[in-house]
Structure formats: structure tokens, C-alpha cells
């Protein structure tokens, strides 16, 4: 995971150096947050936790077939205790366009 985070940060830094807005999507853990914050510190990253309801996550996962339900529930329970983020958005029911607007608003605050 460290290698993946490092590569994502390298790419993000290169895009930012070329005046591009950057959004990284990742399933994060406490130790990866520390890496992102350290390696991207010159860019003042904002961590936005997209956290739909458990029912919605189970529904989405069923359609994708990625993980057994008990693993989804275990990961969800762990993420409920996660606090190292700047903003949390429940994206259970909001349309993708609204989510994009909210994320753009976060980026506008960063870019000031």
C-alpha cells in the first residue's frame, strides 16, 4: 500500500506542478492518511471521506461482487471510527452531479 500511495503522490505532484486540479480516490487507512498528508503537504491536501450508509454500501457491493457481506460490514465498522478527515459526505442518495459540486467546492476552498 505504501508503494501505491507513493506513486499516487508522485503523479498528483506532477499534475499539480502543471496547474491541474487533482483528486485522488482511495480506500484509506490511518497510516496511509499520514503518508498522503506528509508527501502532499506542499499542496495542502484535503481529505474528504465519502461514507454512504451500510445498506447502500452493501447494495453497491452486491452489484459489483467485490467482497463478501461480512467483510464489507467489518470494513464499514472500522471506518465508522475513522476521524482523520477534513470533511465527511454521506453519498448514499445524492446524485453524482451534486457530489461533484460538493467536491469542487472543497477544492475551491483549498485553491482560495
TORRO-440734 format. One line per field, with one value per residue: x, y, z of N, C-alpha, C in turn. Coordinates in Angstrom, 1 decimal. Layout:
n_east (X | ...);
n_north (Y | ...);
n_up (Z | ...);
ca_east (X | ...);
ca_north (Y | ...);
ca_up (Z | ...);
c_east (X | ...);
c_north (Y | ...);
c_up (Z | ...);
REM end
This chain:
n_east (0.8 | 2.0 | 3.7 | 1.9 | 0.5 | 2.7 | 3.3 | 0.9 | 1.0 | 3.3 | 2.4 | 0.2 | 1.6 | 3.1 | 1.0 | -0.2 | 1.9 | 1.7 | -0.4 | -2.9 | -6.0 | -6.3 | -7.7 | -7.6 | -8.6 | -9.2 | -9.2 | -8.8 | -6.5 | -5.5 | -2.7 | -2.1 | -3.2 | -1.5 | 0.8 | -0.2 | -0.7 | 1.8 | 3.5 | 2.1 | 2.1 | 3.0 | 0.9 | -1.3 | -3.3 | -6.8 | -8.7 | -11.4 | -14.0 | -16.0 | -18.9 | -21.2 | -24.3 | -24.4 | -26.3 | -26.5 | -23.8 | -23.6 | -25.6 | -24.4 | -22.0 | -23.0 | -23.9 | -21.5 | -20.0 | -17.6 | -16.6 | -17.3 | -20.3 | -19.9 | -17.3 | -17.5 | -19.1 | -17.4 | -15.3 | -16.7 | -17.5 | -15.0 | -14.4 | -16.2 | -15.1 | -13.1 | -11.5 | -9.7 | -10.1 | -11.0 | -13.5 | -16.7 | -18.9 | -22.0 | -22.8 | -25.0 | -27.4 | -27.3 | -27.2 | -24.7 | -23.9 | -24.4 | -22.6 | -20.2 | -20.3 | -20.1 | -17.6 | -16.0 | -16.4 | -15.0 | -12.5 | -12.3 | -12.2 | -9.7 | -8.0 | -8.4);
n_north (-1.2 | 1.2 | 1.7 | 2.1 | 4.4 | 6.2 | 6.3 | 7.4 | 9.9 | 11.0 | 11.2 | 13.0 | 15.2 | 15.9 | 16.5 | 18.7 | 20.5 | 21.2 | 22.9 | 21.6 | 20.6 | 18.2 | 15.1 | 12.4 | 9.2 | 6.8 | 3.9 | 4.5 | 4.2 | 4.8 | 5.0 | 5.4 | 7.8 | 9.5 | 9.3 | 10.4 | 13.0 | 13.9 | 13.6 | 15.1 | 17.6 | 20.2 | 20.9 | 21.2 | 19.2 | 18.1 | 15.9 | 14.1 | 12.2 | 9.9 | 8.5 | 6.4 | 5.0 | 1.9 | 0.1 | 1.0 | 0.7 | -2.1 | -2.7 | -1.6 | -3.1 | -5.7 | -5.6 | -5.3 | -7.4 | -7.6 | -8.1 | -10.4 | -10.0 | -10.0 | -9.1 | -6.5 | -5.3 | -5.5 | -3.8 | -1.4 | -0.9 | -0.4 | 1.9 | 3.6 | 4.5 | 6.1 | 9.2 | 11.0 | 13.1 | 15.8 | 16.6 | 15.1 | 13.3 | 12.1 | 10.0 | 8.5 | 8.9 | 11.1 | 12.7 | 12.0 | 14.4 | 16.3 | 15.5 | 15.9 | 18.7 | 19.4 | 18.4 | 19.9 | 22.4 | 22.0 | 21.9 | 24.4 | 25.9 | 25.1 | 26.1 | 28.7);
n_up (0.0 | 0.7 | -1.4 | -3.5 | -2.6 | -2.5 | -5.3 | -6.3 | -5.0 | -6.2 | -8.9 | -8.5 | -7.6 | -9.9 | -11.7 | -10.3 | -10.4 | -13.0 | -13.1 | -12.8 | -11.4 | -8.8 | -7.8 | -5.7 | -5.4 | -3.0 | -0.8 | 2.4 | 5.1 | 8.5 | 8.6 | 5.9 | 5.4 | 6.9 | 5.3 | 2.9 | 3.7 | 4.6 | 2.2 | 0.4 | 1.5 | 0.6 | -1.1 | 0.4 | 1.1 | 1.2 | 2.9 | 2.1 | 3.2 | 1.8 | 2.7 | 2.4 | 3.7 | 5.5 | 4.4 | 1.8 | 0.9 | 1.0 | -0.9 | -3.2 | -3.3 | -3.7 | -6.3 | -7.6 | -6.6 | -5.2 | -2.5 | 0.2 | 2.2 | 5.0 | 5.2 | 4.1 | 6.1 | 8.3 | 7.4 | 7.2 | 9.8 | 10.9 | 9.6 | 10.6 | 13.0 | 12.1 | 12.1 | 11.0 | 8.9 | 6.7 | 5.9 | 5.7 | 3.7 | 3.2 | 0.8 | 0.1 | -1.2 | -2.8 | -6.0 | -8.5 | -9.8 | -7.9 | -5.9 | -7.2 | -7.4 | -4.7 | -4.1 | -5.8 | -4.5 | -2.2 | -3.2 | -4.3 | -1.9 | -1.0 | -3.0 | -2.9);
ca_east (0.0 | 2.9 | 4.2 | 0.8 | 0.3 | 3.8 | 3.1 | -0.2 | 1.5 | 4.2 | 1.6 | -0.5 | 2.5 | 3.4 | -0.2 | -0.3 | 3.0 | 1.3 | -1.6 | -4.1 | -6.6 | -6.1 | -8.4 | -7.1 | -9.7 | -8.5 | -9.7 | -7.8 | -6.3 | -4.8 | -1.3 | -2.0 | -3.5 | -0.3 | 1.6 | -0.7 | -0.6 | 3.2 | 4.0 | 1.4 | 1.9 | 3.1 | -0.3 | -2.3 | -4.4 | -8.0 | -9.2 | -12.9 | -14.5 | -17.3 | -19.3 | -22.6 | -24.8 | -24.1 | -27.2 | -26.1 | -22.6 | -23.9 | -26.3 | -23.4 | -21.1 | -23.7 | -23.9 | -20.1 | -19.5 | -16.2 | -16.3 | -18.4 | -21.0 | -19.3 | -16.1 | -18.0 | -19.6 | -16.2 | -14.6 | -17.6 | -17.4 | -13.7 | -14.4 | -17.1 | -14.3 | -12.1 | -11.7 | -8.7 | -10.5 | -11.4 | -14.9 | -17.4 | -20.1 | -22.8 | -23.2 | -25.9 | -28.5 | -27.1 | -26.8 | -23.3 | -23.6 | -24.3 | -21.4 | -19.1 | -20.3 | -19.6 | -16.1 | -15.5 | -16.5 | -13.9 | -11.3 | -12.3 | -11.7 | -8.2 | -7.3 | -8.7);
ca_north (0.0 | 2.4 | 1.9 | 2.7 | 5.8 | 7.0 | 6.6 | 8.4 | 11.3 | 11.5 | 11.7 | 14.2 | 16.4 | 16.3 | 17.2 | 20.0 | 21.3 | 21.7 | 23.7 | 20.7 | 20.2 | 16.8 | 14.4 | 11.0 | 8.3 | 5.7 | 3.4 | 5.0 | 3.8 | 5.8 | 5.1 | 5.9 | 9.3 | 10.1 | 9.4 | 11.4 | 14.4 | 14.2 | 13.7 | 16.1 | 18.8 | 21.5 | 21.2 | 21.4 | 18.3 | 18.0 | 14.5 | 14.0 | 10.9 | 9.6 | 7.5 | 6.1 | 4.1 | 0.5 | -0.6 | 1.4 | 0.0 | -3.5 | -2.8 | -1.4 | -4.2 | -6.8 | -5.4 | -5.4 | -8.7 | -7.5 | -8.7 | -11.0 | -9.0 | -9.8 | -8.2 | -5.1 | -4.9 | -5.3 | -2.6 | -0.3 | -0.7 | 0.2 | 3.3 | 4.5 | 5.1 | 6.9 | 10.6 | 11.9 | 13.7 | 17.3 | 16.7 | 13.8 | 13.4 | 10.9 | 10.0 | 7.4 | 9.2 | 12.3 | 12.4 | 12.2 | 15.8 | 17.1 | 15.1 | 16.6 | 20.1 | 19.5 | 18.2 | 21.1 | 23.4 | 21.7 | 22.3 | 25.9 | 26.4 | 24.9 | 26.9 | 30.0);
ca_up (0.0 | 0.8 | -2.8 | -4.2 | -2.1 | -3.0 | -6.7 | -6.4 | -4.6 | -7.3 | -10.0 | -8.1 | -7.6 | -11.3 | -12.3 | -9.7 | -11.0 | -14.3 | -12.8 | -12.8 | -10.1 | -8.6 | -6.8 | -5.5 | -4.8 | -2.3 | 0.4 | 3.2 | 6.5 | 9.3 | 8.2 | 4.6 | 5.6 | 7.3 | 4.1 | 1.9 | 4.3 | 4.5 | 0.9 | -0.4 | 2.3 | -0.1 | -1.8 | 1.4 | 0.7 | 2.0 | 2.9 | 2.1 | 3.4 | 1.2 | 3.6 | 2.4 | 4.7 | 5.3 | 3.5 | 0.4 | 0.5 | 0.7 | -2.2 | -4.3 | -3.4 | -4.3 | -7.8 | -8.1 | -6.2 | -4.8 | -1.2 | 1.0 | 3.0 | 6.3 | 5.1 | 3.9 | 7.4 | 9.1 | 7.0 | 7.5 | 11.3 | 11.2 | 9.1 | 11.5 | 14.0 | 11.5 | 12.3 | 10.4 | 7.6 | 6.8 | 5.6 | 5.5 | 2.9 | 3.1 | -0.6 | -0.1 | -2.1 | -3.6 | -7.4 | -8.8 | -10.1 | -6.6 | -5.2 | -7.9 | -7.0 | -3.3 | -4.1 | -6.4 | -3.5 | -1.3 | -4.0 | -4.4 | -0.6 | -1.0 | -4.0 | -2.4);
c_east (0.9 | 3.4 | 3.1 | 0.5 | 1.5 | 3.7 | 2.0 | 0.2 | 2.5 | 3.4 | 0.8 | 0.4 | 2.9 | 2.2 | -0.3 | 0.7 | 2.7 | -0.1 | -2.9 | -4.6 | -6.5 | -7.0 | -7.9 | -8.2 | -9.0 | -9.4 | -8.6 | -7.7 | -5.6 | -3.4 | -1.1 | -2.3 | -2.3 | 0.7 | 1.1 | -0.5 | 0.9 | 3.7 | 3.4 | 1.3 | 2.1 | 1.8 | -1.5 | -3.5 | -5.6 | -8.5 | -10.7 | -13.3 | -15.9 | -17.8 | -20.8 | -23.0 | -24.4 | -25.0 | -26.8 | -24.8 | -22.8 | -24.6 | -25.3 | -22.5 | -21.7 | -23.7 | -22.5 | -19.5 | -18.0 | -15.8 | -17.5 | -19.0 | -20.4 | -18.1 | -16.5 | -18.4 | -18.4 | -15.5 | -15.4 | -17.5 | -16.1 | -13.8 | -15.3 | -16.3 | -13.2 | -12.4 | -10.7 | -9.1 | -10.9 | -12.9 | -15.5 | -18.7 | -20.8 | -23.4 | -24.1 | -26.9 | -28.3 | -26.7 | -25.3 | -23.0 | -23.5 | -23.0 | -20.2 | -19.1 | -19.8 | -18.1 | -15.4 | -15.4 | -15.3 | -12.6 | -11.2 | -11.8 | -10.2 | -7.5 | -7.5 | -9.0);
c_north (1.3 | 2.7 | 2.6 | 4.1 | 6.7 | 7.3 | 7.6 | 9.8 | 11.8 | 12.0 | 12.9 | 15.4 | 16.8 | 17.0 | 18.6 | 21.0 | 21.9 | 22.3 | 22.9 | 20.6 | 18.6 | 16.2 | 12.9 | 10.3 | 7.1 | 5.2 | 3.7 | 4.3 | 4.9 | 6.0 | 5.7 | 7.4 | 10.0 | 10.3 | 10.4 | 12.8 | 14.8 | 14.5 | 14.8 | 17.5 | 20.1 | 21.9 | 21.3 | 20.5 | 18.3 | 16.5 | 14.6 | 12.6 | 10.7 | 8.4 | 7.3 | 5.2 | 2.7 | -0.2 | -0.2 | 0.8 | -1.4 | -3.7 | -2.6 | -2.6 | -5.5 | -6.8 | -5.6 | -6.8 | -8.7 | -8.2 | -9.4 | -9.9 | -8.9 | -9.0 | -6.8 | -4.6 | -4.6 | -4.0 | -1.3 | 0.1 | 0.0 | 1.7 | 4.2 | 5.1 | 6.0 | 8.4 | 11.5 | 12.3 | 15.1 | 17.5 | 15.3 | 14.1 | 12.1 | 10.9 | 8.8 | 7.6 | 10.4 | 12.0 | 12.7 | 13.7 | 16.6 | 16.8 | 15.8 | 18.1 | 20.3 | 19.3 | 19.4 | 22.3 | 23.2 | 22.2 | 23.8 | 26.5 | 26.3 | 25.9 | 28.4 | 31.1);
c_up (0.0 | -0.6 | -3.6 | -3.9 | -2.6 | -4.5 | -7.0 | -6.1 | -5.7 | -8.5 | -9.7 | -8.1 | -9.0 | -11.9 | -11.6 | -10.2 | -12.3 | -14.3 | -13.0 | -11.4 | -10.0 | -7.5 | -6.8 | -4.8 | -4.2 | -1.2 | 1.4 | 4.6 | 7.2 | 8.8 | 6.8 | 4.6 | 6.0 | 6.1 | 3.2 | 2.5 | 4.3 | 3.1 | 0.0 | 0.4 | 1.6 | -0.8 | -0.9 | 1.1 | 1.7 | 1.8 | 3.1 | 2.2 | 2.8 | 1.9 | 3.4 | 3.5 | 4.4 | 4.3 | 2.0 | 0.0 | 0.2 | -0.6 | -3.3 | -4.4 | -4.0 | -5.8 | -8.4 | -7.7 | -5.8 | -3.5 | -0.6 | 1.9 | 4.4 | 6.3 | 4.9 | 5.3 | 8.3 | 8.7 | 7.3 | 9.0 | 11.6 | 10.7 | 9.9 | 12.6 | 13.4 | 11.7 | 11.6 | 9.0 | 7.8 | 6.6 | 5.3 | 4.8 | 2.8 | 1.6 | -0.9 | -1.2 | -3.0 | -5.0 | -7.6 | -9.1 | -8.9 | -5.9 | -5.9 | -7.5 | -5.6 | -3.3 | -4.7 | -5.4 | -2.5 | -2.0 | -4.1 | -3.1 | -0.5 | -1.8 | -3.8 | -3.3);
REM end
